[in-house]
């Protein structure tokens, strides 16, 4: 009888261990966030720049719905994130989330916020699923990570040239966790890879205002090589019409970062690795050219996706 009870207890413990092991989140089910830096088309009436956050997933099973609960915290600096809004402040899914693959997890969803105010941290909730009239929009298993959404945020800052680092992690918003809703076998709480986003302005900034350089110069971009974002510094000893342009290795113009009359000073401008139409440029060698008055200089940089 003693051996019977011992065996029963061992069996129960093994069953509990097995159930807890199977209850663990599969490493193949994950949400990964990456910043896409600043998008000048989203600059609003407040004059604050905006940035895109790209959402990647890996999912072991087919997906019909994704609920993404985010908490934003300002790590340093004076910037914090605001979920991008349209005109009068109304918030719609289509104004905030752009599906990267229009055939899966597409225009069916919502965006909302909770504990949202003018101080960090704030909480956001975005959710989307497949089109019920089209079963082909169900997200198939992706064992390699797949980009599915671009989410638009604005950042606000208390200083015109201020920068900041914002952290996004997963948290319950209105009681909802970050959740995969699967066709089989059941809903899952995915692994979550948080993101640290350095928020910068896209327009040109003055560095050490009040100090006038003695000569023209164009510095090497930093970082270089870069992925998605790099900064270009230059010096203007006197005011004048100034252009800063990006070219590909074939000599074709990719984008114009600056084309205006500028006061003298040490300047810095950001490039988010996109062309004039807002599309990401492919990996490769690019050239940036500064022209001001009688000064003309070109330097080389390397984009790595």
Secondary structure, DSSP 8 states (H G I E B T S, - for coil): -HHHHHHHHHHHHHHHHHHHHHHS--TTSEEEEEEEEE-GGG--TT---EEEEEEEEEESS-EEEEEEEEEEEEEEESEEEEE---TTS---HHHHEEESSTTSS-S-EEEEEES-SSSS-EEEEEEEE--TT-GGGSB--EEEEEEEEEEEEEEEESSTT--EEEEEEE--BTTB-SEEEESSS--B--EEE-EEEEE--SS-EEESTT---SS-EE---BSSSBSS-EEEEEEESS-EEEEEEEEETTS-EEEEEEEEEE-SEEEEEEE-SB-TTS-B--SEEEEEEEEETTEEEEEEEEE--
